[in-house]
Amino acid sequence: MHDRTILITGCSSGIGLCCAHGLGAHGWRVFATARKPADVERLAAEGLESLPLDLADPASLNAAVDEILARSGGRLDALFNNGAYGQPGAVEDLTREALREQFETNVLGWHELTRRVLPVMRRQGHGRIVYNSSVLGFVALRYRGAYTASKYAIEGLADTLRLELRGTGIHVSLVEPGPIESRFRANAFLAYRRNIDAAHSVHREAYLRMEQRLGKQGPAVPFTLPPEAVLKKLVHAIESPRPRPRYYVTFPTYLFGTLKRLLPTRLLDRLLYRV
Ligand SMILES: NC(=O)c1ccc[n+]([C@@H]2O[C@H](COP(=O)([O-])OP(=O)(O)OC[C@H]3O[C@@H](n4cnc5c(N)ncnc54)[C@H](OP(=O)(O)O)[C@@H]3O)[C@@H](O)[C@H]2O)c1
């Protein structure tokens, strides 16, 4: 039954957790990874094959890949680059360190992991690499500059890799969700508290409004979908004989994807400023 293997990062909650269980039920052998030992144990108790993997720590990342390849006999059919967080804050309040941290996890960790699995997929002559980007991978919103920059960077790497892998049997897809129910906002609130000096910022009034949004329970914006909406696109990206380069998820992604193609930047800015 378990003939197809996938490695997923960031399975402690949200989209990663949902996709790990969902693909397991779909007949995949899922290597569900998380960075905190307690989460790895919890995932195992839930019946998942779990391992520790911290994207910001190359030693942890490499140990996880070694272990997975040892268990799978050196094979891996798919990689879902998913584990990430949002660093809120105005661009002018982002320290070099906060931006570096954001890129360590959201971009460099994903890149290093992708580089580790590519030789395996080339040897096999097939593979699927799926990047969980965002609507913020192609439009920007105020106070989300670090996260937006990280997702734009991922889009650049994925789009280039897709061209470079043409004809190899390895397919690269981007999933671009809008708002999805998960722990994303709660985790972003932690990053905000850790790295943004709101009291001394010219943006402090906007931060008060942002704090209310980040602290809100349940969906903070309309058109929020459950993580199963992402699972559906992921299944297509890894199972279809013709995976798409891009998968939009949620109405806001379709809307802004269309507007980005139609509107001049100045007009699009006017709309994005109001969000
Ligand atoms: N929710 C949305 O509205 C939305 C929209 C568009 C795109 N996305 C993307 O969806 C993906 C999953 O996010 P989510 O919505 O499911 O949020 P989430 O519930 O906060 O899950 C994020 C996962 O990433 C993990 N993570 C964070 N830093 C990590 C690191 N250094 N190494 C390994 N794992 C790490 C988290 O682990 P910990 O529990 O240890 O922090 C958690 O398991 C992200 O790439 C995000 O950018 C989400």
Ligand as a Chemical Component Dictionary entry (heavy atoms), coordinates in Angstrom:
data_LIG
# 
_chem_comp.id                   LIG 
_chem_comp.type                 NON-POLYMER 
_chem_comp.pdbx_formal_charge   0 
_chem_comp.three_letter_code    LIG 
# 
loop_
_chem_comp_atom.comp_id 
_chem_comp_atom.atom_id 
_chem_comp_atom.alt_atom_id 
_chem_comp_atom.type_symbol 
_chem_comp_atom.charge 
_chem_comp_atom.model_Cartn_x 
_chem_comp_atom.model_Cartn_y 
_chem_comp_atom.model_Cartn_z 
_chem_comp_atom.pdbx_ordinal 
LIG N1  N1  N 0  -2.595 30.109 7.173  1  
LIG C1  C1  C 0  -2.593 30.911 6.133  2  
LIG O1  O1  O 0  -3.455 31.781 6.030  3  
LIG C2  C2  C 0  -1.574 30.763 5.040  4  
LIG C3  C3  C 0  -1.778 31.469 3.852  5  
LIG C4  C4  C 0  -0.832 31.343 2.828  6  
LIG C5  C5  C 0  0.269  30.531 2.996  7  
LIG N2  N2  N 1  0.451  29.842 4.177  8  
LIG C6  C6  C 0  1.643  28.999 4.298  9  
LIG O2  O2  O 0  1.260  27.724 4.774  10 
LIG C7  C7  C 0  2.387  27.116 5.415  11 
LIG C8  C8  C 0  1.915  26.463 6.709  12 
LIG O3  O3  O 0  1.431  27.450 7.592  13 
LIG P1  P1  P 0  0.093  27.237 8.455  14 
LIG O4  O4  O 0  -0.925 28.174 7.967  15 
LIG O5  O5  O -1 -0.232 25.815 8.563  16 
LIG O6  O6  O 0  0.581  27.840 9.874  17 
LIG P2  P2  P 0  0.991  27.129 11.240 18 
LIG O7  O7  O 0  -0.190 26.413 11.807 19 
LIG O8  O8  O 0  1.630  28.215 12.043 20 
LIG O9  O9  O 0  2.067  26.038 10.811 21 
LIG C9  C9  C 0  3.373  26.415 10.470 22 
LIG C10 C10 C 0  4.276  25.237 10.684 23 
LIG O10 O10 O 0  5.620  25.622 10.337 24 
LIG C11 C11 C 0  6.467  25.216 11.377 25 
LIG N3  N3  N 0  7.733  25.931 11.467 26 
LIG C12 C12 C 0  7.976  27.207 11.815 27 
LIG N4  N4  N 0  9.292  27.429 11.877 28 
LIG C13 C13 C 0  9.912  26.250 11.570 29 
LIG C14 C14 C 0  11.250 25.817 11.492 30 
LIG N5  N5  N 0  12.295 26.626 11.771 31 
LIG N6  N6  N 0  11.500 24.533 11.144 32 
LIG C15 C15 C 0  10.482 23.666 10.891 33 
LIG N7  N7  N 0  9.195  24.013 10.971 34 
LIG C16 C16 C 0  8.906  25.295 11.309 35 
LIG C17 C17 C 0  5.631  25.388 12.621 36 
LIG O11 O11 O 0  6.225  24.699 13.707 37 
LIG P3  P3  P 0  6.121  25.221 15.245 38 
LIG O12 O12 O 0  4.786  24.744 15.753 39 
LIG O13 O13 O 0  7.272  24.548 15.905 40 
LIG O14 O14 O 0  6.245  26.713 15.233 41 
LIG C18 C18 C 0  4.324  24.779 12.139 42 
LIG O15 O15 O 0  4.387  23.385 12.180 43 
LIG C19 C19 C 0  3.434  28.213 5.560  44 
LIG O16 O16 O 0  4.408  28.070 4.551  45 
LIG C20 C20 C 0  2.653  29.484 5.327  46 
LIG O17 O17 O 0  3.459  30.499 4.827  47 
LIG C21 C21 C 0  -0.456 29.940 5.195  48 
# 
loop_
_chem_comp_bond.comp_id 
_chem_comp_bond.atom_id_1 
_chem_comp_bond.atom_id_2 
_chem_comp_bond.value_order 
_chem_comp_bond.pdbx_ordinal 
LIG N1  C1  SING 1  
LIG C1  O1  DOUB 2  
LIG C1  C2  SING 3  
LIG C2  C3  SING 4  
LIG C2  C21 DOUB 5  
LIG C3  C4  DOUB 6  
LIG C4  C5  SING 7  
LIG C5  N2  DOUB 8  
LIG N2  C6  SING 9  
LIG N2  C21 SING 10 
LIG C6  O2  SING 11 
LIG C6  C20 SING 12 
LIG O2  C7  SING 13 
LIG C7  C8  SING 14 
LIG C7  C19 SING 15 
LIG C8  O3  SING 16 
LIG O3  P1  SING 17 
LIG P1  O4  DOUB 18 
LIG P1  O5  SING 19 
LIG P1  O6  SING 20 
LIG O6  P2  SING 21 
LIG P2  O7  DOUB 22 
LIG P2  O8  SING 23 
LIG P2  O9  SING 24 
LIG O9  C9  SING 25 
LIG C9  C10 SING 26 
LIG C10 O10 SING 27 
LIG C10 C18 SING 28 
LIG O10 C11 SING 29 
LIG C11 N3  SING 30 
LIG C11 C17 SING 31 
LIG N3  C12 SING 32 
LIG N3  C16 SING 33 
LIG C12 N4  DOUB 34 
LIG N4  C13 SING 35 
LIG C13 C14 SING 36 
LIG C13 C16 DOUB 37 
LIG C14 N5  SING 38 
LIG C14 N6  DOUB 39 
LIG N6  C15 SING 40 
LIG C15 N7  DOUB 41 
LIG N7  C16 SING 42 
LIG C17 O11 SING 43 
LIG C17 C18 SING 44 
LIG O11 P3  SING 45 
LIG P3  O12 DOUB 46 
LIG P3  O13 SING 47 
LIG P3  O14 SING 48 
LIG C18 O15 SING 49 
LIG C19 O16 SING 50 
LIG C19 C20 SING 51 
LIG C20 O17 SING 52 
# 
